[in-house]
Amino acid sequence: MSERVDVEQHRADVAELLEGLADRPVEEAALDQGVLGRVLARDVVAAGPLPRFRNSQMDGFAVRAADVAAAAPGSPVTLPVVADVAAAPGDPAPLAPGTAVRIMTGAPVPEGADAVVPVEDTDHVTFNRGATSPEAQAGTWPERVVVARGRAPGEFVREPGSDVAAGTVVLPAGTVLAPHHVAAAAACGVARIALLAPVTVAVVSTGSELVGPGAEPGPGQIFDANGPALAAAVEAAGGRVGLRLSLPDDPGAVRAGLARAAAGCDLVLTTGGVSQGAYEVVKDALPEVVFRSVAMQPGGPQGFGRVDGTPVLTFPGNPVSAQVSFVVFLRDVLRRAGGLPPVERVTAVLDGAAGSPAVASPAGKRQLLRGRWVRDAGGPAPRVAVVGGPGSHLVASMAAADVLIDVPAAATTLEPGAEVAVWPL
């Protein structure tokens, strides 16, 4: 008979078993290769200033501020436009006094110019196409811009280093990378970054009845939901799937497969073969592992220990039990090991809309019910509603859920309006 413990005791034992996973090595990765959601191991430092050179903040005209200081509505200043400057390689020619250049956003501001007049503050540009002078016929008559208001020195000019000075820490170690972090690193010319290596997990499904998605199941066979689900859960928690195995109900094959998994991964995660009945192949293959009954529903049968020195967790085989076990016992451990914050449990109110019945729960067991947030429910506290029944095989209700509703072991009923703890999925 397996020992029986409560949920918090098993959580503590799992955390102790896996505490060594928190000492993560550092690995380098290209900035454009799967870095989102990963954690920086070292600061990202700007090698040079950003912007790298004086450039225009607007589409408009680069000028000397003194040349347009007198411009005002009803009393504009007109300047000849002597060149165009695009956001392109090269240095523009210096700006002569009393002239302007048309300039694009991001283009280098010519030496001599100290302000940019936005295009919307110019009335129009005169092309003098009707002129008959020799200059106009030769194509050398300048365009002219009419400036409707003056600008002070520095307006709409981005100075070098005004965003980031050379040597500035752009992203500190510990940052969980999101797209805007990648943008900042790329803008500073960073090509590779140092990241905490994720925990590498072997996901092992057991059971001769299992076939992979896309196969044609025979009599008595079912699709393996646990392998894909737990592999996805590992990745969502910041881990890396190092190996996926599906093993038959043969203790020798299971032992050999687990030895292979242990040799190449930081953690081995199995599903199935851990209950109280016959043909519990994981139990038979791993006599050194502690198997126990945890006072929870679903997910009661659990095991933990080591295979050839590598930590192993054994989850039950029912799909909902396996997913709930991951959330309760492993998700936060993996996240912490990879430098990510845990997913905090929150408090909510059990919804009582439309005469919802009381929730029944078995005495002495913590029940993790599938639930959903109730949107636009009103009231000061967030509300949740139960989705589907408590069965550990009900994958559709698990798919419809976005939370687990935590019913205490001491409670046998929960009335609508009761305060409950919630595990976000």
Salt bridges, closest charged atoms under 4 A:
GLU3 OE2 - ARG292 NH2 3.21
GLU8 OE1 - ARG11 NE 3.37
GLU8 OE2 - ARG345 NH1 3.85
GLU8 OE2 - ARG366 NH1 2.83
ASP13 OD2 - ARG292 NH1 2.73
GLU27 OE2 - ARG38 NH2 2.50
GLU27 OE2 - ARG240 NH2 2.78
GLU28 OE2 - ARG42 NH2 3.88
GLU28 OE1 - ARG192 NE 3.48
ASP84 OD1 - ARG102 NE 2.86
ASP121 OD2 - ARG151 NH2 2.17
GLU143 OE1 - ARG102 NH2 2.73
GLU155 OE1 - ARG151 NH1 2.99
GLU159 OE2 - ARG54 NE 3.52
ASP266 OD2 - ARG24 NH2 3.17
GLU288 OE2 - ARG255 NH1 2.83
ASP308 OD1 - ARG255 NH2 3.69
ASP351 OD1 - ARG383 NE 3.18
ASP402 OD2 - ARG372 NH2 3.83
ASP402 OD2 - ARG375 NH2 3.62
ASP406 OD2 - ARG366 NH2 2.70
